[in-house]
């Protein structure tokens, strides 16, 4: 039997909620776009292709986003984004 897990309801967000969260973070537009793609699990190369920019540019934006959140890597960044989102919902 394949592994299955139920995602808790407080981790399911609508598009409207995502827009509200991202706008509350006060990031530049491009960094907001990249952050959403990181949360969606996209790799640097996928983000670059989707946004029609170079991979080095994507990495520069990611470094700035990580610095802004005080995150050391993508995992801690995503955890912080979800933590802030849950606070907004409260």
Secondary structure, DSSP 8 states (H G I E B T S, - for coil): --------GGG---HHHHHHHHHHTT--HHHHHHHHHHHTT--HHHHHHHHT--HHHHHHHHHHHHHHHT-SSHHHHHHHHHHHHHHHH-
